[in-house]
Amino acid sequence: MKRSLASVETATGTAFAAIVALLSWASAYPVTRVALRDMPAIPLAAARYGLAAVLAIGWLLWKRPGIPARADWPRFLLCGAVGITLYNILFNTGEETVSAGAASLIIASAPILATMIAVTLMGEKLTGWGWTGSLISFAGVAVIVLNGRRELAFGSGAVLVLGCALCGAIYTTAQRKLVLRYGALNAIAWILIIGAALLAPWWETMIRALPEVSPLTRLSILELGIFPAALGYAAWGHVIAVRGAARTAALLYLLPPLAVVMAWLLTGECPTVGTLLGGTIVMGGVILTNTRGKPRRAVL
């Protein structure tokens, strides 16, 4: 009876953590759009991750996991530079012209891009279903991008968000060894700190801008720094620790629809038919690749 009760409590806590993580991450899309109304894109990223870094430092001081091995610092720097700094520069700049819902659907292609990186650089193979799913997802991204026909120039919002998805794919691939070696929360804490430090050139602009922005923007920055950047990762780390990465991956399919709904509730953004069609195609391809075409190690 005690074991059964403990299992129920664990399952309830894990479900709550999953909900917190998904809602936190989904909120980043519309809340960023709100903050961008009177805060420049890159200083906004500096403010958000400056706050997240403070929380990460607090975590490391509390847990005292020790300094990572010198051999792992290049990988930490890569993760911080690509997964935090460059990702958020592209994300924030892209969301100046791309709706929150469209951005979330384009970034949903990141798992496919991560698979392509694994196939190209890590000796993994895809089944025929995997290649089919990948092509379907890329077709969906094309539909979303073409839906914003006026934004197809290099450096346009849709292209920047697609670059953001590529950064997410590189980060996902690079951080796996660090998470296995140091634990999810410890590894992410160091990555957050490095990413915030690399945004230091924009701290001065951010500090000058903060007194001029609206109370709503300040509240948005707090939400972005506490929930998507810090609490979301912590909650997801708990879920992975209990259920394992493979069993929790499917939950990420809920992110785009959650982001679309939250964007509608918070900013009044209503996705176009083209955006919804492209997003459906993207998610169909991602699901097909992850269920029927999972990559397997090449036999050497």
C-alpha positions in Angstrom: 0.0 0.0 0.0 2.8 2.4 0.9 4.7 1.6 -2.3 1.5 2.1 -4.3 0.9 5.5 -2.6 4.5 6.5 -3.3 4.2 5.6 -6.9 1.0 7.7 -7.2 2.8 10.7 -5.6 5.8 10.2 -7.9 3.5 10.1 -11.0 1.6 13.1 -9.9 4.7 15.1 -9.2 6.2 14.1 -12.5 3.0 15.0 -14.4 3.0 18.4 -12.6 6.7 19.0 -13.6 5.9 18.2 -17.2 3.0 20.6 -17.3 5.2 23.3 -15.7 8.0 22.8 -18.3 5.7 22.7 -21.3 3.7 25.8 -20.3 6.9 27.6 -19.4 8.5 26.9 -22.7 5.3 27.6 -24.7 5.0 31.0 -23.0 8.3 32.1 -24.3 6.9 32.7 -27.8 4.1 35.2 -27.0 5.8 36.8 -24.0 8.8 37.6 -26.1 6.5 39.3 -28.6 5.1 41.4 -25.7 8.5 42.3 -24.4 9.8 43.3 -27.9 7.2 46.1 -28.1 9.5 48.4 -26.3 12.7 46.5 -25.6 15.4 45.9 -28.3 15.8 42.2 -29.3 19.3 41.5 -28.2 19.3 43.5 -25.0 16.1 41.6 -24.1 18.0 38.3 -24.5 20.8 39.8 -22.3 18.2 40.7 -19.6 16.4 37.4 -19.7 19.6 35.3 -19.4 21.2 37.6 -17.0 18.4 36.7 -14.6 18.5 33.0 -15.5 22.3 33.0 -14.8 21.8 34.5 -11.3 19.4 31.6 -10.6 21.8 29.1 -12.1 24.7 30.4 -9.9 22.4 30.0 -6.9 21.8 26.4 -7.9 25.5 25.7 -8.3 26.3 27.3 -5.0 23.7 25.2 -3.3 24.6 21.9 -4.9 28.3 22.5 -5.2 28.8 20.0 -8.0 32.4 21.1 -8.7 34.0 22.7 -11.8 33.6 20.7 -15.0 36.7 19.0 -16.4 38.9 21.1 -18.6 38.4 18.8 -21.5 34.7 19.5 -21.4 34.9 23.3 -21.5 35.0 23.5 -25.3 31.7 21.6 -25.5 30.2 23.8 -22.7 31.3 26.9 -24.6 29.7 25.6 -27.8 26.5 24.9 -26.1 26.4 28.3 -24.4 27.3 30.1 -27.6 25.0 28.3 -30.0 22.2 27.1 -27.7 21.8 30.3 -25.6 23.5 33.3 -27.2 23.1 32.8 -30.9 19.7 31.0 -30.5 18.2 33.9 -28.6 19.7 36.6 -30.8 18.1 34.9 -33.8 14.9 34.0 -31.9 14.2 37.5 -30.6 15.2 39.3 -33.8 13.1 36.9 -35.8 10.1 37.4 -33.6 10.1 41.1 -34.4 8.4 40.2 -37.7 7.2 36.6 -37.3 4.2 35.7 -35.1 4.7 33.6 -32.0 2.7 30.7 -33.5 4.6 30.6 -36.7 7.9 30.8 -34.9 7.0 27.8 -32.6 6.0 25.8 -35.7 9.2 26.5 -37.5 11.3 25.7 -34.5 9.4 22.4 -34.2 11.6 21.2 -37.0 14.6 21.3 -34.7 14.4 17.5 -33.9 14.6 16.7 -37.6 17.6 19.0 -38.0 19.2 17.3 -35.0 18.7 13.9 -36.7 20.3 15.2 -39.9 23.3 16.3 -37.9 23.5 12.9 -36.2 23.4 11.2 -39.6 26.0 13.5 -41.1 28.5 13.8 -38.3 27.9 10.9 -35.8 27.6 7.8 -38.1 23.9 7.3 -37.5 21.5 6.0 -40.1 17.8 6.6 -40.9 15.2 4.1 -42.2 13.2 4.9 -45.2 10.4 6.2 -43.0 12.9 8.5 -41.3 13.9 10.1 -44.6 10.3 10.4 -45.6 9.4 12.1 -42.3 12.3 14.4 -42.7 11.3 15.5 -46.2 7.7 16.0 -45.0 8.9 18.2 -42.1 11.0 20.3 -44.4 8.1 20.7 -46.8 6.0 22.0 -43.8 8.6 24.5 -42.9 8.6 25.7 -46.6 4.9 26.1 -46.4 5.2 28.3 -43.3 8.0 30.4 -44.7 6.2 30.8 -48.1 3.1 31.8 -46.2 5.1 35.0 -45.3 6.1 35.7 -48.9 7.2 39.2 -48.1 9.8 37.8 -45.6 11.9 35.6 -47.8 15.0 37.8 -48.0 18.2 36.7 -46.3 18.0 38.0 -42.7 14.2 38.1 -42.7 12.2 37.0 -39.7 11.3 33.5 -41.0 14.9 32.8 -42.1 16.2 33.9 -38.7 13.8 31.7 -36.9 14.8 28.8 -39.1 18.4 29.5 -38.2 17.3 29.5 -34.6 15.9 25.9 -35.1 19.3 24.9 -36.5 21.0 26.3 -33.4 18.6 24.3 -31.3 19.5 21.1 -33.2 23.2 21.7 -32.8 22.7 22.4 -29.0 20.6 19.2 -28.6 23.3 17.1 -30.2 26.2 18.8 -28.4 24.8 18.8 -24.9 24.0 15.1 -24.6 27.4 14.1 -23.4 27.4 16.9 -20.8 24.0 15.9 -19.4 25.1 12.3 -19.1 28.4 13.2 -17.4 27.2 16.0 -15.1 23.5 15.6 -14.8 20.9 17.7 -16.6 20.5 20.5 -14.1 24.2 21.0 -13.4 25.1 21.0 -17.1 22.3 23.4 -18.0 23.3 25.7 -15.1 26.8 26.1 -16.6 25.4 26.5 -20.1 23.1 29.3 -18.9 25.9 31.1 -17.2 28.2 30.9 -20.3 25.3 32.0 -22.6 24.6 35.0 -20.4 28.3 35.9 -20.2 28.5 35.9 -24.0 25.7 38.4 -24.1 27.8 40.8 -22.0 28.4 43.3 -24.9 24.7 44.2 -24.7 24.4 44.5 -20.9 25.1 48.3 -21.1 22.3 48.8 -23.6 20.0 46.6 -21.6 20.7 48.5 -18.3 20.1 51.8 -20.1 16.8 50.5 -21.6 15.3 49.0 -18.5 14.2 52.2 -16.8 12.5 53.4 -19.9 10.4 50.3 -20.6 6.8 49.7 -19.4 5.9 47.7 -16.3 4.5 45.0 -18.6 7.8 44.6 -20.3 9.7 44.3 -17.0 7.2 41.7 -15.9 7.7 39.9 -19.2 11.5 39.8 -18.7 11.0 38.4 -15.2 8.7 35.7 -16.7 11.1 34.9 -19.4 14.1 34.6 -17.1 12.4 32.6 -14.4 10.0 30.3 -16.2 11.3 29.3 -19.7 15.0 29.9 -19.1 15.3 28.5 -15.6 12.2 26.7 -14.1 11.3 25.1 -17.4 14.7 23.4 -17.7 14.6 22.3 -14.0 11.2 20.8 -14.3 12.0 19.0 -17.5 15.2 17.6 -15.9 13.1 16.1 -13.2 10.8 14.5 -15.7 13.7 13.0 -17.7 15.2 11.7 -14.4 12.0 9.9 -13.5 10.8 8.7 -17.0 13.9 8.8 -19.2 14.5 10.9 -22.2 12.9 8.5 -24.8 9.6 8.2 -22.9 9.3 12.0 -22.5 10.3 13.1 -26.0 6.7 12.7 -27.4 5.5 15.4 -24.9 7.4 18.0 -26.9 4.9 17.6 -29.7 2.5 19.6 -27.5 4.7 22.7 -27.5 3.6 24.2 -30.9 -0.2 23.9 -30.2 0.3 25.3 -26.7 2.3 28.2 -28.1 -0.4 29.0 -30.7 -3.1 29.0 -28.0 -1.1 31.1 -25.6 -0.2 33.5 -28.3 -3.9 33.9 -29.1 -4.8 34.4 -25.4 -1.9 36.8 -24.6 -1.4 38.8 -27.8 -4.5 38.1 -29.9 -2.4 36.6 -32.7 -4.5 34.3 -34.8 -2.4 32.0 -37.1 -3.3 31.9 -40.8 -4.5 28.9 -42.6 -1.1 28.5 -44.3 0.7 28.6 -41.0 -1.6 26.0 -39.5 -1.3 23.8 -42.6 2.5 24.1 -42.6 2.7 23.4 -38.9 0.5 20.3 -39.2 2.9 19.0 -42.0 6.0 19.7 -39.8 4.6 17.9 -36.8 3.5 15.0 -38.9 7.0 14.6 -40.3 8.6 14.9 -36.9 6.2 12.3 -35.4 6.8 9.9 -38.3 10.6 10.2 -38.0 10.7 9.7 -34.3 8.3 6.7 -34.3 9.0 4.8 -37.5 12.4 6.1 -38.6 14.5 6.5 -35.4 18.2 6.6 -36.3 20.4 3.7 -35.5 24.1 3.4 -35.1 26.0 2.4 -38.2 27.7 -1.0 -38.0 31.4 -0.5 -38.3 
